Amino acid sequence: MTERWIEPLGLLEGPAAASSLRAGLALPLQGGPLAFPLVRLIEDGAERALLPVAAIPEDWQGLLPPLTRPLPPFAGIVPRRPGRPLVMGIVNVTPDSFSDAGQTAEAAAAIARGHALLEAGADILDIGGESTRPGADPVAPGAEIRRVLPVVRDLARAAPVSVDTRHAATMRAALEAGAAIVNDVTALRHDAEAPGVVRDAGTPAVLMHMPGTEPRTMQAEAHYEDVVLEVARFLRGRVEALERLGIPRARIALDPGIGFGKTMEHNLALLERLPLLAGLGCPILMGLSRKRFLGRIAGIPEAGRRMVPSVAGALFAASRGAAILRVHDVAETVQALALWQAAATGTPPEAVPP
């Protein structure tokens, strides 16, 4: 069977996007505000043509609706400022987090951090009790549940909460405690019961690409011919498999898994070609905050000091169509997004807190 993809190119924003859309020279990326005037047609893994959108052949037109139609708000969450990506603040309830050296391993500290992130402008809080950095020791579901449940119970009263776990038991307990989203780095593959938990709860889920299901060994599997196409194929396969199990596409967001079984070159390719994933018809989540490859680029070995490249990466991802940004540095990301949005549209935002 022939495999085809349409990859949007030359993304436009602000007045340039609006005028190009009116003139029929561009198409909206997932409903806008970004627009694309050019496309790359990919067939069986090879580029077949580079064309303006008006010249897309009729037999390729069926691939356009998932790329262009507006998406409903993920999990019903509307950004605090219209037109910007959702900002997901990270709350690690782990003693071995790569980014903060376990500063919020205790429930009270994690709860305080969550409330501070909401004050800073976070739309969602992502709470995790197991480190998924390369080489991290696994955490049994019982221990993970004891870590995250007090934090979920408290913060779910204040904001939408996502539980970052690959264990069905933890998903079930966190959802019962008030969590609204499941975020699984293994795309609901690690635990055979996980898809059923998500389906039966009717909860939205974030599916991430990772080679295999074990973070300790994922970097040894970082081998791809075309990392972007291979990630896209994997995510498409997971969406289709979960649809067959009763989880509708409208409840799914997709994460290309920056740093999870990827080299620096793989990470950069996924960032640059992120619009290709929009063809799957789901919102795209980008999680690159404080990752090692940013430190290599910026010359910053300490994860906790990588705020500037993290914000720069988040802005670039937003400019490539990311709908959700998973970040540690919420205040700085929100401020940068406000400037980006104002500059892109030529319209100053209201001078009010986020």
C-alpha positions as CSV (number, residue, x, y, z in Angstrom):
1,M,0.0,0.0,0.0
2,T,1.3,3.4,-0.9
3,E,2.2,5.7,2.0
4,R,1.7,9.4,1.5
5,W,2.3,12.5,3.7
6,I,1.8,16.2,3.1
7,E,4.4,18.3,4.9
8,P,3.6,22.0,5.3
9,L,6.5,24.3,4.5
10,G,7.2,28.1,4.8
11,L,4.9,28.7,7.8
12,L,3.5,32.3,8.0
13,E,2.1,34.1,11.0
14,G,0.3,37.3,11.8
15,P,-0.8,39.7,9.0
16,A,1.2,37.7,6.4
17,A,-0.7,34.6,7.3
18,A,-4.0,36.4,7.3
19,S,-3.5,38.1,3.9
20,S,-2.2,34.9,2.3
21,L,-5.2,32.9,3.5
22,R,-7.6,35.6,2.2
23,A,-5.8,35.5,-1.2
24,G,-6.0,31.7,-1.4
25,L,-2.2,31.5,-1.4
26,A,-1.9,29.5,1.9
27,L,-3.9,27.1,4.1
28,P,-4.3,27.3,7.8
29,L,-2.3,24.9,10.0
30,Q,-4.9,23.1,12.2
31,G,-7.2,26.1,11.8
32,G,-4.6,28.8,12.3
33,P,-3.3,31.3,13.3
34,L,-0.3,29.8,11.4
35,A,-0.6,29.2,7.7
36,F,1.5,27.4,5.1
37,P,1.9,28.5,1.4
38,L,4.0,25.5,0.3
39,V,4.0,21.7,0.8
40,R,6.3,18.8,0.3
41,L,4.6,15.7,-1.0
42,I,6.1,12.5,0.4
43,E,5.3,9.1,-1.1
44,D,6.8,5.8,0.2
45,G,9.4,7.8,2.2
46,A,10.7,9.9,-0.8
47,E,10.0,13.5,-1.8
48,R,7.8,13.5,-4.9
49,A,7.2,17.3,-5.3
50,L,7.5,20.7,-3.7
51,L,4.5,22.8,-4.6
52,P,2.4,25.8,-3.7
53,V,-0.8,24.8,-2.0
54,A,-2.9,25.7,-5.0
55,A,-1.1,23.1,-7.0
56,I,-1.7,20.1,-4.7
57,P,-2.9,17.3,-7.0
58,E,-6.6,16.2,-6.6
59,D,-5.6,12.7,-5.5
60,W,-3.7,14.1,-2.6
61,Q,-6.4,16.5,-1.4
62,G,-7.8,13.9,1.0
63,L,-4.8,14.3,3.3
64,L,-5.5,18.1,3.8
65,P,-8.5,18.1,6.3
66,P,-6.5,16.8,9.3
67,L,-3.8,19.4,8.5
68,T,-6.1,22.4,8.1
69,R,-9.3,22.0,10.2
70,P,-9.4,23.6,13.7
71,L,-9.0,21.3,16.6
72,P,-11.2,21.4,19.7
73,P,-9.5,22.6,22.9
74,F,-7.5,19.7,24.3
75,A,-9.2,18.4,27.4
76,G,-11.5,21.3,27.1
77,I,-8.7,23.7,28.2
78,V,-8.7,27.1,26.6
79,P,-5.4,29.1,26.9
80,R,-5.4,32.1,29.2
81,R,-4.5,34.2,26.2
82,P,-6.3,33.2,22.9
83,G,-4.1,32.1,20.1
84,R,-1.1,31.0,22.2
85,P,-0.2,27.4,23.0
86,L,-1.2,25.9,26.3
87,V,1.6,26.0,28.9
88,M,2.0,22.8,30.9
89,G,4.0,23.3,34.1
90,I,6.2,20.4,35.3
91,V,5.9,19.2,38.9
92,N,8.4,16.3,39.6
93,V,7.7,14.4,42.8
94,T,10.9,12.5,42.5
95,P,14.3,12.4,44.3
96,D,16.3,11.9,41.1
97,S,14.8,14.3,38.6
98,F,17.4,15.4,36.1
99,S,16.3,19.0,36.1
100,D,16.0,20.0,39.8
101,A,17.9,17.4,41.8
102,G,14.8,16.4,43.8
103,Q,13.9,19.8,45.1
104,T,10.2,18.9,45.0
105,A,10.5,15.3,46.1
106,E,8.3,15.9,49.2
107,A,4.6,16.5,48.7
108,A,4.5,19.9,50.4
109,A,7.3,21.2,48.2
110,A,5.6,19.8,45.1
111,I,2.3,21.3,46.0
112,A,3.9,24.7,46.6
113,R,5.7,24.6,43.3
114,G,2.4,23.7,41.5
115,H,0.6,26.7,42.9
116,A,3.6,28.9,42.0
117,L,3.4,27.7,38.4
118,L,-0.3,28.5,38.3
119,E,0.4,32.0,39.5
120,A,3.1,32.3,36.8
121,G,0.5,31.5,34.1
122,A,0.5,27.7,33.6
123,D,-2.7,26.3,32.0
124,I,-2.0,22.6,33.1
125,L,0.2,21.0,35.7
126,D,2.0,17.7,34.8
127,I,2.7,15.7,37.9
128,G,5.1,12.8,37.8
129,G,6.5,10.4,40.4
130,E,9.1,8.4,38.3
131,S,12.1,9.9,36.5
132,T,12.3,8.9,32.9
133,R,15.8,10.3,32.2
134,P,18.2,7.8,30.6
135,G,19.5,5.4,33.1
136,A,16.9,6.2,35.8
137,D,15.9,3.4,38.1
138,P,12.3,2.2,37.7
139,V,9.7,3.0,40.4
140,A,7.1,0.5,41.4
141,P,3.5,1.7,41.0
142,G,2.8,1.5,44.7
143,A,5.7,3.9,45.5
144,E,4.7,6.1,42.6
145,I,1.2,6.4,43.8
146,R,2.3,7.3,47.3
147,R,4.4,10.1,45.8
148,V,1.9,11.7,43.5
149,L,-1.5,11.2,45.1
150,P,-1.3,13.9,47.7
151,V,0.0,16.4,45.1
152,V,-2.7,15.5,42.6
153,R,-5.5,15.8,45.2
154,D,-4.4,19.3,46.1
155,L,-3.5,20.7,42.8
156,A,-6.5,19.2,40.9
157,R,-8.7,21.5,42.9
158,A,-6.9,24.5,41.4
159,A,-6.3,23.6,37.8
160,P,-6.4,20.8,35.2
161,V,-3.8,18.2,36.2
162,S,-2.0,15.6,34.0
163,V,-0.4,12.5,35.6
164,D,2.9,11.6,34.0
165,T,3.1,7.8,34.3
166,R,3.4,4.6,32.4
167,H,1.6,2.5,35.0
168,A,-2.1,1.7,34.8
169,A,-2.5,1.5,38.6
170,T,-1.0,5.0,39.0
171,M,-3.2,6.3,36.2
172,R,-6.3,4.9,37.8
173,A,-5.5,6.2,41.3
174,A,-4.6,9.7,40.0
175,L,-7.8,9.9,37.9
176,E,-9.8,9.0,40.9
177,A,-8.0,11.7,42.9
178,G,-8.9,14.4,40.3
179,A,-6.4,14.2,37.5
180,A,-7.9,15.1,34.1
181,I,-5.2,13.9,31.6
182,V,-2.9,10.9,31.3
183,N,0.6,11.6,29.9
184,D,2.4,8.3,29.1
185,V,6.0,8.4,27.6
186,T,5.4,4.9,26.2
187,A,2.2,5.9,24.4
188,L,0.1,3.4,26.5
189,R,2.3,0.4,25.6
190,H,4.2,-0.3,28.8
191,D,1.2,-1.6,30.8
192,A,-1.3,-3.7,29.0
193,E,-4.1,-2.3,31.2
194,A,-3.3,1.3,30.5
195,P,-5.5,1.7,27.3
196,G,-8.5,0.3,29.2
197,V,-8.0,2.7,32.0
198,V,-7.9,5.7,29.7
199,R,-10.9,4.4,27.6
200,D,-13.1,3.6,30.6
201,A,-12.3,6.9,32.3
202,G,-13.0,8.9,29.1
203,T,-9.9,10.9,29.8
204,P,-7.7,12.7,27.3
205,A,-4.2,11.2,26.9
206,V,-0.8,12.3,25.6
207,L,1.0,9.7,23.5
208,M,4.8,10.1,23.2
209,H,7.2,8.4,20.9
210,M,10.0,6.4,22.4
211,P,11.9,3.4,21.0
212,G,10.9,0.5,23.2
213,T,9.2,1.1,26.6
214,E,12.2,1.3,28.9
215,P,13.8,4.7,29.6
216,R,16.9,3.1,31.0
217,T,17.9,1.7,27.6
218,M,16.2,4.0,25.1
219,Q,19.3,5.9,23.9
220,A,20.8,2.6,22.7
221,E,17.9,2.4,20.2
222,A,18.4,5.8,18.6
223,H,18.7,4.5,15.0
224,Y,16.5,6.0,12.2
225,E,16.7,6.4,8.5
226,D,14.3,9.4,8.6
227,V,13.5,10.2,12.2
228,V,10.6,12.5,11.4
229,L,8.8,10.0,9.2
230,E,9.5,7.2,11.6
231,V,8.1,9.1,14.6
232,A,5.1,10.1,12.5
233,R,4.4,6.5,11.5
234,F,4.7,5.3,15.1
235,L,2.3,8.0,16.4
236,R,-0.1,7.3,13.6
237,G,0.0,3.6,14.4
238,R,-0.7,4.3,18.1
239,V,-3.6,6.6,17.4
240,E,-5.2,4.1,15.0
241,A,-4.6,1.2,17.5
242,L,-6.2,3.2,20.3
243,E,-9.1,4.3,18.1
244,R,-9.9,0.6,17.5
245,L,-9.9,0.1,21.3
246,G,-12.5,2.9,21.8
247,I,-10.3,6.0,22.5
248,P,-11.3,8.6,20.0
249,R,-8.6,10.7,18.2
250,A,-10.3,13.9,19.6
251,R,-9.0,12.9,23.1
252,I,-5.4,12.4,22.0
253,A,-2.4,14.7,21.9
254,L,0.9,13.7,20.4
255,D,4.5,14.2,21.7
256,P,7.5,13.4,19.4
257,G,9.6,12.6,22.4
258,I,12.5,15.0,22.2
259,G,15.5,13.4,23.9
260,F,13.8,10.0,24.3
261,G,15.9,7.6,22.2
262,K,17.1,10.5,20.0
263,T,20.4,12.2,19.2
264,M,20.9,15.9,19.0
265,E,20.5,15.7,15.2
266,H,17.2,13.8,15.6
267,N,15.9,16.3,18.1
268,L,16.7,19.2,15.7
269,A,15.1,17.5,12.8
270,L,11.9,16.9,14.7
271,L,11.8,20.5,15.8
272,E,12.3,21.8,12.3
273,R,9.8,19.5,10.6
274,L,7.2,19.5,13.4
275,P,4.4,20.6,11.1
276,L,4.4,17.2,9.4
277,L,2.9,15.7,12.6
278,A,-0.1,18.0,12.2
279,G,-1.3,15.7,9.5
280,L,-2.3,13.2,12.2
281,G,-5.2,15.5,13.3
282,C,-4.1,15.8,16.9
283,P,-2.6,18.7,19.0
284,I,1.2,18.4,19.2
285,L,2.9,18.7,22.6
286,M,6.5,19.7,22.7
287,G,8.6,18.8,25.8
288,L,12.2,20.0,25.4
289,S,12.6,22.0,28.6
290,R,16.1,21.8,30.1
291,K,17.0,18.7,27.9
292,R,20.7,17.7,27.5
293,F,20.9,18.6,23.9
294,L,20.0,22.2,24.8
295,G,22.9,22.2,27.2
296,R,25.3,21.0,24.5
297,I,24.2,23.7,22.1
298,A,24.3,26.5,24.7
299,G,27.4,25.2,26.6
300,I,25.4,24.8,29.9
301,P,26.1,21.5,31.6
302,E,23.8,22.1,34.6
303,A,20.2,21.3,33.8
304,G,18.8,23.9,36.2
305,R,20.6,26.7,34.3
306,R,19.1,25.9,30.9
307,M,16.2,28.3,31.1
308,V,17.2,30.6,28.2
309,P,17.7,27.8,25.6
310,S,14.5,26.1,27.0
311,V,12.4,29.2,26.4
312,A,14.0,29.7,22.9
313,G,13.2,26.1,22.0
314,A,9.6,26.5,23.3
315,L,9.1,29.7,21.1
316,F,10.5,27.9,18.1
317,A,8.2,24.9,18.7
318,A,5.2,27.3,19.0
319,S,6.2,28.9,15.7
320,R,6.2,25.4,14.1
321,G,2.7,24.6,15.3
322,A,3.1,23.1,18.8
323,A,-0.2,23.4,20.7
324,I,1.1,22.5,24.2
325,L,4.5,23.4,25.7
326,R,5.6,21.3,28.6
327,V,8.1,23.5,30.6
328,H,9.8,24.0,33.9
329,D,10.2,27.7,33.5
330,V,6.6,28.8,33.3
331,A,6.8,32.5,34.0
332,E,9.6,33.1,31.5
333,T,7.8,31.0,28.8
334,V,4.6,32.8,29.3
335,Q,6.4,36.2,29.1
336,A,8.2,35.2,25.9
337,L,5.0,33.9,24.3
338,A,3.3,37.2,25.1
339,L,6.0,39.1,23.2
340,W,6.1,36.6,20.4
341,Q,2.3,36.8,19.9
342,A,2.3,40.6,20.1
343,A,5.2,40.9,17.6
344,A,3.6,38.3,15.2
345,T,0.2,40.0,15.2
346,G,1.3,43.6,15.6
347,T,-1.1,43.9,18.5
348,P,0.1,44.6,22.0
349,P,-1.5,42.3,24.6
350,E,-3.5,43.7,27.4
351,A,-1.3,44.8,30.3
352,V,-2.8,42.3,32.7
353,P,-1.3,39.3,34.5
354,P,-1.4,36.0,32.5
